Amino acid sequence: MAVAEQWTAASTPQADGDGSSIDMASLLLSAYEIGDWINDSAEVADYLYWKSEVSQNEEVKILQKQFAKAKELFEECQRFGRFHPSYNEAKDKVKLIERQMASVECISRFKASEQVVDEMLYEVSRIIAESVSENIKVPSNEKGAGGGCSSGGSCGCSSGGCG
């Protein structure tokens, strides 16, 4: 890999003469170059297109407002637990709006393109990590591996809400 060769070639003697260290400027330039390649990719272009479509879509704006209200009601009910008289109704309303949002073409295409970019970034980070050592830990790319509602992580709703 040419970039990896550049990193090792960019090693310079340390001040105490004990060995070499990576030239951070070269490393950062290479990282920015990789970032530029990714930003210039068709996958990122597709992601940005659908992101723009979602932000301009009037139906999405209406559903987002409905979702915010439903989520607020559900969070209020959730404070008292599932024994709150409106808990199930509030939860069902959130799920219904989530399904409605998922059925909007620009949202489903945005989420699909977002997943493609996420997988690409994960693969790049995995390749970089494994080029250093096969035993190095790489953050998981699994949905349930952490994060909160905004990332669709731990709550599993995948739309920015709780459920």
NUVEX-141530 format. One record per residue: residue in three letters; residue number from 1; x, y, z of N, C-alpha, C in turn. Coordinates in Angstrom, 1 decimal, always signed. Layout:
// residues N
(rec 'ALA'; NUM; (X; Y; Z); (X; Y; Z); (X; Y; Z))
...
END
This chain:
// residues 163
(rec 'MET'; 1; (+0.8; -1.2; +0.0); (+0.0; +0.0; +0.0); (+0.9; +1.2; +0.0))
(rec 'ALA'; 2; (+0.7; +2.1; -1.0); (+1.6; +3.3; -1.1); (+1.6; +4.2; +0.1))
(rec 'VAL'; 3; (+0.4; +4.5; +0.6); (+0.3; +5.4; +1.7); (+1.0; +4.8; +3.0))
(rec 'ALA'; 4; (+0.9; +3.5; +3.2); (+1.6; +2.9; +4.4); (+3.1; +3.0; +4.2))
(rec 'GLU'; 5; (+3.6; +2.9; +2.9); (+5.0; +3.0; +2.6); (+5.4; +4.4; +2.9))
(rec 'GLN'; 6; (+4.6; +5.4; +2.6); (+5.0; +6.8; +2.8); (+5.1; +7.0; +4.3))
(rec 'TRP'; 7; (+4.3; +6.4; +5.2); (+4.3; +6.6; +6.6); (+5.7; +6.1; +7.2))
(rec 'THR'; 8; (+6.1; +4.9; +6.7); (+7.3; +4.3; +7.2); (+8.5; +5.1; +6.7))
(rec 'ALA'; 9; (+8.4; +5.6; +5.4); (+9.4; +6.4; +4.8); (+9.5; +7.7; +5.5))
(rec 'ALA'; 10; (+8.4; +8.2; +6.1); (+8.4; +9.5; +6.8); (+9.0; +9.4; +8.2))
(rec 'SER'; 11; (+9.5; +8.3; +8.6); (+10.1; +8.2; +9.9); (+11.3; +9.0; +10.0))
(rec 'THR'; 12; (+11.5; +9.7; +11.1); (+12.7; +10.5; +11.3); (+13.4; +10.2; +12.6))
(rec 'PRO'; 13; (+14.7; +10.3; +12.7); (+15.3; +10.0; +14.0); (+14.8; +10.9; +15.1))
(rec 'GLN'; 14; (+14.7; +10.3; +16.3); (+14.3; +11.1; +17.5); (+15.4; +12.0; +17.9))
(rec 'ALA'; 15; (+15.1; +12.9; +18.7); (+16.2; +13.9; +19.2); (+17.3; +13.1; +20.0))
(rec 'ASP'; 16; (+16.9; +12.1; +20.7); (+17.9; +11.4; +21.6); (+18.6; +10.3; +20.8))
(rec 'GLY'; 17; (+18.2; +10.1; +19.5); (+18.9; +9.1; +18.6); (+18.6; +7.7; +18.9))
(rec 'ASP'; 18; (+17.5; +7.4; +19.7); (+17.2; +6.0; +20.1); (+16.4; +5.3; +19.0))
(rec 'GLY'; 19; (+16.0; +5.9; +18.0); (+15.2; +5.2; +17.0); (+14.5; +6.2; +16.1))
(rec 'SER'; 20; (+13.3; +5.8; +15.7); (+12.6; +6.7; +14.8); (+11.2; +6.9; +15.3))
(rec 'SER'; 21; (+10.6; +8.0; +14.9); (+9.2; +8.2; +15.2); (+8.5; +8.7; +13.9))
(rec 'ILE'; 22; (+7.2; +8.6; +13.9); (+6.5; +8.9; +12.7); (+6.5; +10.5; +12.5))
(rec 'ASP'; 23; (+6.7; +10.9; +11.3); (+6.5; +12.3; +11.0); (+5.0; +12.6; +11.0))
(rec 'MET'; 24; (+4.6; +13.3; +12.1); (+3.1; +13.5; +12.2); (+2.6; +14.4; +11.1))
(rec 'ALA'; 25; (+3.4; +15.3; +10.6); (+2.9; +16.1; +9.4); (+2.6; +15.3; +8.2))
(rec 'SER'; 26; (+3.5; +14.3; +7.9); (+3.2; +13.4; +6.8); (+2.0; +12.5; +7.0))
(rec 'LEU'; 27; (+1.9; +12.0; +8.2); (+0.8; +11.2; +8.6); (-0.5; +11.9; +8.5))
(rec 'LEU'; 28; (-0.5; +13.2; +9.0); (-1.8; +14.0; +8.9); (-2.1; +14.3; +7.4))
(rec 'LEU'; 29; (-1.1; +14.6; +6.6); (-1.4; +14.9; +5.2); (-1.9; +13.6; +4.5))
(rec 'SER'; 30; (-1.4; +12.5; +4.8); (-1.9; +11.2; +4.3); (-3.3; +11.0; +4.7))
(rec 'ALA'; 31; (-3.6; +11.3; +6.0); (-5.0; +11.1; +6.5); (-6.0; +12.0; +5.8))
(rec 'TYR'; 32; (-5.5; +13.3; +5.6); (-6.4; +14.2; +4.8); (-6.6; +13.8; +3.4))
(rec 'GLU'; 33; (-5.6; +13.2; +2.8); (-5.7; +12.7; +1.4); (-6.7; +11.6; +1.4))
(rec 'ILE'; 34; (-6.6; +10.7; +2.3); (-7.6; +9.6; +2.4); (-9.0; +10.2; +2.6))
(rec 'GLY'; 35; (-9.1; +11.2; +3.5); (-10.4; +11.8; +3.7); (-10.9; +12.5; +2.4))
(rec 'ASP'; 36; (-10.0; +13.1; +1.6); (-10.4; +13.7; +0.3); (-10.9; +12.6; -0.6))
(rec 'TRP'; 37; (-10.2; +11.5; -0.7); (-10.7; +10.4; -1.6); (-12.1; +9.9; -1.2))
(rec 'ILE'; 38; (-12.3; +9.8; +0.1); (-13.6; +9.4; +0.6); (-14.7; +10.4; +0.2))
(rec 'ASN'; 39; (-14.3; +11.7; +0.5); (-15.3; +12.8; +0.2); (-15.6; +12.9; -1.3))
(rec 'ASP'; 40; (-14.7; +12.5; -2.1); (-14.9; +12.5; -3.6); (-15.5; +11.3; -4.1))
(rec 'SER'; 41; (-15.9; +10.3; -3.3); (-16.4; +9.1; -3.7); (-17.9; +9.2; -4.1))
(rec 'ALA'; 42; (-18.3; +8.3; -4.9); (-19.7; +8.2; -5.3); (-20.6; +8.0; -4.2))
(rec 'GLU'; 43; (-20.1; +7.2; -3.2); (-20.9; +6.8; -2.0); (-21.3; +8.1; -1.2))
(rec 'VAL'; 44; (-20.3; +9.0; -1.0); (-20.5; +10.2; -0.2); (-21.4; +11.1; -1.0))
(rec 'ALA'; 45; (-21.2; +11.2; -2.3); (-22.0; +12.1; -3.2); (-23.5; +11.6; -3.0))
(rec 'ASP'; 46; (-23.7; +10.3; -3.1); (-25.1; +9.8; -2.9); (-25.7; +10.2; -1.6))
(rec 'TYR'; 47; (-24.8; +10.0; -0.5); (-25.2; +10.3; +0.8); (-25.6; +11.8; +1.0))
(rec 'LEU'; 48; (-24.8; +12.7; +0.4); (-25.1; +14.1; +0.5); (-26.3; +14.5; -0.3))
(rec 'TYR'; 49; (-26.5; +13.8; -1.4); (-27.7; +14.1; -2.2); (-29.0; +13.8; -1.4))
(rec 'TRP'; 50; (-29.0; +12.6; -0.8); (-30.2; +12.2; -0.1); (-30.4; +13.0; +1.2))
(rec 'LYS'; 51; (-29.3; +13.3; +1.8); (-29.3; +14.2; +3.0); (-30.0; +15.5; +2.7))
(rec 'SER'; 52; (-29.6; +16.1; +1.5); (-30.2; +17.3; +1.1); (-31.7; +17.1; +0.8))
(rec 'GLU'; 53; (-32.1; +16.0; +0.1); (-33.5; +15.7; -0.2); (-34.3; +15.6; +1.1))
(rec 'VAL'; 54; (-33.8; +15.0; +2.1); (-34.5; +14.8; +3.4); (-34.7; +16.2; +4.0))
(rec 'SER'; 55; (-33.7; +17.0; +4.0); (-33.8; +18.3; +4.7); (-34.7; +19.3; +4.0))
(rec 'GLN'; 56; (-35.0; +19.1; +2.7); (-35.9; +19.9; +1.9); (-37.3; +19.4; +1.8))
(rec 'ASN'; 57; (-37.5; +18.2; +2.2); (-38.8; +17.5; +1.9); (-39.9; +18.0; +3.0))
(rec 'GLU'; 58; (-41.0; +18.5; +2.5); (-42.0; +19.1; +3.4); (-42.7; +18.0; +4.2))
(rec 'GLU'; 59; (-42.9; +16.8; +3.6); (-43.5; +15.7; +4.3); (-42.6; +15.3; +5.4))
(rec 'VAL'; 60; (-41.3; +15.3; +5.2); (-40.4; +14.9; +6.3); (-40.4; +15.9; +7.4))
(rec 'LYS'; 61; (-40.5; +17.2; +7.1); (-40.6; +18.2; +8.1); (-41.8; +18.0; +9.0))
(rec 'ILE'; 62; (-42.9; +17.7; +8.4); (-44.2; +17.5; +9.1); (-44.0; +16.3; +10.0))
(rec 'LEU'; 63; (-43.5; +15.2; +9.5); (-43.3; +13.9; +10.3); (-42.3; +14.2; +11.4))
(rec 'GLN'; 64; (-41.3; +15.0; +11.2); (-40.3; +15.2; +12.2); (-40.9; +16.0; +13.4))
(rec 'LYS'; 65; (-41.8; +16.9; +13.1); (-42.5; +17.7; +14.1); (-43.5; +16.7; +14.9))
(rec 'GLN'; 66; (-44.2; +15.9; +14.1); (-45.0; +14.9; +14.8); (-44.2; +13.9; +15.7))
(rec 'PHE'; 67; (-43.1; +13.5; +15.2); (-42.2; +12.6; +15.9); (-41.7; +13.3; +17.2))
(rec 'ALA'; 68; (-41.3; +14.5; +17.1); (-40.8; +15.2; +18.3); (-41.9; +15.3; +19.3))
(rec 'LYS'; 69; (-43.1; +15.6; +18.9); (-44.2; +15.7; +19.9); (-44.5; +14.3; +20.5))
(rec 'ALA'; 70; (-44.5; +13.3; +19.7); (-44.8; +11.9; +20.2); (-43.6; +11.4; +21.1))
(rec 'LYS'; 71; (-42.4; +11.8; +20.7); (-41.3; +11.4; +21.5); (-41.3; +12.1; +22.9))
(rec 'GLU'; 72; (-41.7; +13.3; +22.9); (-41.8; +14.1; +24.1); (-42.8; +13.5; +25.0))
(rec 'LEU'; 73; (-44.0; +13.1; +24.5); (-45.1; +12.5; +25.3); (-44.6; +11.1; +25.8))
(rec 'PHE'; 74; (-43.9; +10.4; +25.0); (-43.4; +9.1; +25.4); (-42.4; +9.2; +26.5))
(rec 'GLU'; 75; (-41.5; +10.2; +26.4); (-40.5; +10.4; +27.4); (-41.2; +10.8; +28.8))
(rec 'GLU'; 76; (-42.2; +11.6; +28.7); (-43.0; +12.0; +29.9); (-43.6; +10.7; +30.5))
(rec 'CYS'; 77; (-44.2; +9.9; +29.7); (-44.8; +8.6; +30.2); (-43.7; +7.7; +30.8))
(rec 'GLN'; 78; (-42.5; +7.7; +30.1); (-41.5; +6.8; +30.5); (-40.9; +7.1; +31.8))
(rec 'ARG'; 79; (-41.0; +8.4; +32.2); (-40.5; +8.8; +33.5); (-41.2; +8.0; +34.6))
(rec 'PHE'; 80; (-42.4; +7.6; +34.4); (-43.2; +6.9; +35.4); (-43.2; +5.4; +35.1))
(rec 'GLY'; 81; (-42.6; +5.0; +34.0); (-42.5; +3.6; +33.7); (-43.6; +3.1; +32.9))
(rec 'ARG'; 82; (-43.6; +1.8; +32.6); (-44.6; +1.2; +31.8); (-45.9; +1.1; +32.4))
(rec 'PHE'; 83; (-46.0; +1.4; +33.7); (-47.3; +1.4; +34.4); (-48.1; +2.7; +34.2))
(rec 'HIS'; 84; (-47.5; +3.7; +33.6); (-48.2; +4.9; +33.3); (-49.4; +4.5; +32.4))
(rec 'PRO'; 85; (-50.6; +5.1; +32.6); (-51.8; +4.7; +31.8); (-51.6; +4.9; +30.3))
(rec 'SER'; 86; (-50.8; +5.9; +29.9); (-50.6; +6.2; +28.5); (-49.3; +5.7; +27.9))
(rec 'TYR'; 87; (-48.6; +4.9; +28.6); (-47.3; +4.4; +28.2); (-47.3; +3.7; +26.9))
(rec 'ASN'; 88; (-48.2; +2.7; +26.8); (-48.3; +1.9; +25.5); (-48.8; +2.7; +24.4))
(rec 'GLU'; 89; (-49.7; +3.5; +24.6); (-50.3; +4.4; +23.6); (-49.2; +5.3; +23.0))
(rec 'ALA'; 90; (-48.4; +5.9; +23.9); (-47.4; +6.8; +23.5); (-46.3; +6.1; +22.8))
(rec 'LYS'; 91; (-45.9; +4.9; +23.2); (-44.9; +4.1; +22.6); (-45.4; +3.7; +21.2))
(rec 'ASP'; 92; (-46.6; +3.3; +21.1); (-47.2; +2.9; +19.8); (-47.2; +4.1; +18.8))
(rec 'LYS'; 93; (-47.5; +5.3; +19.3); (-47.5; +6.5; +18.4); (-46.1; +6.8; +17.9))
(rec 'VAL'; 94; (-45.1; +6.6; +18.7); (-43.7; +6.8; +18.3); (-43.4; +5.8; +17.2))
(rec 'LYS'; 95; (-43.7; +4.5; +17.4); (-43.4; +3.5; +16.5); (-44.1; +3.7; +15.1))
(rec 'LEU'; 96; (-45.4; +4.2; +15.2); (-46.2; +4.5; +14.0); (-45.5; +5.5; +13.2))
(rec 'ILE'; 97; (-45.1; +6.6; +13.8); (-44.4; +7.7; +13.1); (-43.1; +7.3; +12.5))
(rec 'GLU'; 98; (-42.4; +6.4; +13.3); (-41.1; +5.9; +12.8); (-41.4; +5.1; +11.5))
(rec 'ARG'; 99; (-42.4; +4.3; +11.5); (-42.7; +3.5; +10.3); (-43.1; +4.4; +9.1))
(rec 'GLN'; 100; (-43.9; +5.5; +9.4); (-44.3; +6.4; +8.4); (-43.0; +7.1; +7.8))
(rec 'MET'; 101; (-42.1; +7.5; +8.7); (-40.8; +8.1; +8.2); (-40.0; +7.1; +7.4))
(rec 'ALA'; 102; (-40.0; +5.9; +7.8); (-39.2; +4.9; +7.0); (-39.8; +4.6; +5.7))
(rec 'SER'; 103; (-41.1; +4.9; +5.5); (-41.7; +4.6; +4.2); (-41.5; +5.8; +3.2))
(rec 'VAL'; 104; (-41.0; +6.9; +3.7); (-40.7; +8.0; +2.8); (-39.5; +7.7; +2.0))
(rec 'GLU'; 105; (-39.5; +7.7; +0.7); (-38.4; +7.3; -0.1); (-37.1; +8.0; +0.2))
(rec 'CYS'; 106; (-37.1; +9.3; +0.3); (-35.9; +10.0; +0.5); (-35.2; +9.7; +1.9))
(rec 'ILE'; 107; (-36.1; +9.3; +2.9); (-35.5; +8.9; +4.2); (-34.9; +7.5; +4.1))
(rec 'SER'; 108; (-35.6; +6.6; +3.4); (-35.1; +5.2; +3.3); (-33.8; +5.2; +2.5))
(rec 'ARG'; 109; (-33.8; +6.0; +1.4); (-32.5; +6.1; +0.6); (-31.4; +6.8; +1.3))
(rec 'PHE'; 110; (-31.7; +7.8; +2.1); (-30.7; +8.5; +3.0); (-30.1; +7.5; +4.0))
(rec 'LYS'; 111; (-31.0; +6.7; +4.6); (-30.5; +5.8; +5.6); (-29.6; +4.7; +5.0))
(rec 'ALA'; 112; (-30.0; +4.3; +3.8); (-29.2; +3.2; +3.1); (-27.9; +3.8; +2.6))
(rec 'SER'; 113; (-27.9; +5.0; +2.1); (-26.6; +5.6; +1.7); (-25.7; +6.0; +2.9))
(rec 'GLU'; 114; (-26.4; +6.3; +4.0); (-25.6; +6.6; +5.3); (-24.9; +5.3; +5.8))
(rec 'GLN'; 115; (-25.6; +4.1; +5.6); (-25.1; +2.9; +6.0); (-23.9; +2.5; +5.1))
(rec 'VAL'; 116; (-24.0; +2.8; +3.8); (-22.9; +2.5; +2.9); (-21.7; +3.3; +3.3))
(rec 'VAL'; 117; (-21.8; +4.5; +3.6); (-20.7; +5.4; +4.0); (-20.1; +4.9; +5.3))
(rec 'ASP'; 118; (-21.0; +4.6; +6.2); (-20.6; +4.1; +7.5); (-19.7; +2.8; +7.4))
(rec 'GLU'; 119; (-20.2; +1.9; +6.5); (-19.4; +0.7; +6.3); (-18.1; +0.9; +5.7))
(rec 'MET'; 120; (-18.1; +1.9; +4.7); (-16.8; +2.3; +4.1); (-15.8; +2.8; +5.1))
(rec 'LEU'; 121; (-16.3; +3.7; +6.0); (-15.4; +4.3; +7.0); (-14.9; +3.3; +8.0))
(rec 'TYR'; 122; (-15.8; +2.3; +8.3); (-15.4; +1.3; +9.2); (-14.3; +0.4; +8.5))
(rec 'GLU'; 123; (-14.5; +0.1; +7.3); (-13.5; -0.8; +6.6); (-12.1; -0.1; +6.5))
(rec 'VAL'; 124; (-12.2; +1.2; +6.2); (-10.9; +2.0; +6.1); (-10.2; +2.0; +7.5))
(rec 'SER'; 125; (-11.0; +2.2; +8.6); (-10.4; +2.2; +9.9); (-9.9; +0.8; +10.3))
(rec 'ARG'; 126; (-10.6; -0.2; +9.9); (-10.2; -1.6; +10.2); (-8.9; -1.9; +9.4))
(rec 'ILE'; 127; (-8.8; -1.5; +8.2); (-7.6; -1.8; +7.4); (-6.4; -1.1; +7.9))
(rec 'ILE'; 128; (-6.6; +0.2; +8.3); (-5.5; +1.0; +8.9); (-5.0; +0.3; +10.2))
(rec 'ALA'; 129; (-6.0; -0.1; +11.1); (-5.7; -0.7; +12.4); (-4.9; -2.0; +12.1))
(rec 'GLU'; 130; (-5.4; -2.8; +11.2); (-4.8; -4.1; +11.0); (-3.5; -4.0; +10.3))
(rec 'SER'; 131; (-3.2; -2.9; +9.6); (-1.9; -2.7; +9.0); (-0.9; -2.4; +10.1))
(rec 'VAL'; 132; (-1.3; -2.0; +11.2); (-0.4; -1.7; +12.4); (-0.2; -3.1; +13.1))
(rec 'SER'; 133; (-1.3; -3.8; +13.4); (-1.3; -5.0; +14.1); (-2.6; -5.8; +14.0))
(rec 'GLU'; 134; (-2.5; -7.1; +13.8); (-3.8; -7.9; +13.7); (-4.5; -7.9; +15.0))
(rec 'ASN'; 135; (-3.8; -7.6; +16.1); (-4.4; -7.7; +17.5); (-4.9; -6.4; +18.0))
(rec 'ILE'; 136; (-4.8; -5.3; +17.2); (-5.2; -4.0; +17.6); (-6.7; -4.0; +17.6))
(rec 'LYS'; 137; (-7.3; -3.3; +18.6); (-8.8; -3.2; +18.7); (-9.3; -2.1; +17.8))
(rec 'VAL'; 138; (-10.4; -2.5; +17.1); (-11.0; -1.6; +16.2); (-12.5; -1.4; +16.7))
(rec 'PRO'; 139; (-13.0; -0.2; +16.8); (-14.4; +0.0; +17.3); (-15.3; -0.8; +16.4))
(rec 'SER'; 140; (-16.3; -1.4; +17.1); (-17.3; -2.3; +16.4); (-18.1; -1.4; +15.5))
(rec 'ASN'; 141; (-18.6; -2.0; +14.4); (-19.5; -1.4; +13.5); (-20.9; -2.0; +13.6))
(rec 'GLU'; 142; (-21.2; -2.6; +14.8); (-22.5; -3.2; +14.9); (-23.4; -2.2; +15.5))
(rec 'LYS'; 143; (-24.7; -2.3; +15.1); (-25.7; -1.4; +15.6); (-25.9; -1.3; +17.1))
(rec 'GLY'; 144; (-25.9; -2.5; +17.7); (-26.2; -2.5; +19.2); (-25.0; -2.3; +20.0))
(rec 'ALA'; 145; (-23.9; -1.8; +19.4); (-22.6; -1.8; +20.2); (-22.5; -0.5; +21.0))
(rec 'GLY'; 146; (-23.5; +0.3; +21.1); (-23.4; +1.5; +21.9); (-24.1; +2.7; +21.3))
(rec 'GLY'; 147; (-23.9; +3.8; +21.9); (-24.6; +5.0; +21.4); (-25.9; +5.2; +22.0))
(rec 'GLY'; 148; (-26.5; +6.3; +21.8); (-27.8; +6.5; +22.3); (-28.9; +6.7; +21.2))
(rec 'CYS'; 149; (-29.9; +7.4; +21.6); (-31.0; +7.6; +20.6); (-30.6; +8.3; +19.3))
(rec 'SER'; 150; (-29.7; +9.3; +19.5); (-29.3; +10.1; +18.3); (-28.6; +9.2; +17.3))
(rec 'SER'; 151; (-27.9; +8.2; +17.7); (-27.2; +7.3; +16.8); (-28.0; +6.1; +16.4))
(rec 'GLY'; 152; (-29.1; +5.9; +17.0); (-29.9; +4.7; +16.8); (-29.2; +3.5; +17.4))
(rec 'GLY'; 153; (-28.4; +3.7; +18.4); (-27.6; +2.6; +19.0); (-28.3; +1.8; +20.0))
(rec 'SER'; 154; (-28.2; +2.2; +21.3); (-28.6; +1.3; +22.4); (-30.1; +1.1; +22.4))
(rec 'CYS'; 155; (-30.9; +2.1; +22.0); (-32.3; +1.9; +22.1); (-32.9; +1.1; +20.9))
(rec 'GLY'; 156; (-32.1; +1.0; +19.8); (-32.4; +0.2; +18.7); (-33.5; +0.8; +17.8))
(rec 'CYS'; 157; (-33.8; +2.1; +18.0); (-34.9; +2.6; +17.1); (-34.4; +3.1; +15.8))
(rec 'SER'; 158; (-33.2; +3.4; +15.7); (-32.5; +3.8; +14.4); (-33.1; +5.0; +13.7))
(rec 'SER'; 159; (-33.9; +5.8; +14.4); (-34.4; +7.0; +13.7); (-34.2; +8.2; +14.5))
(rec 'GLY'; 160; (-33.5; +8.1; +15.6); (-33.2; +9.3; +16.4); (-34.2; +9.4; +17.5))
(rec 'GLY'; 161; (-35.1; +8.4; +17.7); (-36.1; +8.5; +18.8); (-35.9; +7.4; +19.7))
(rec 'CYS'; 162; (-36.7; +7.4; +20.8); (-36.7; +6.3; +21.8); (-37.8; +5.4; +21.5))
(rec 'GLY'; 163; (-37.6; +4.2; +21.8); (-38.7; +3.2; +21.6); (-38.5; +2.0; +22.3))
END
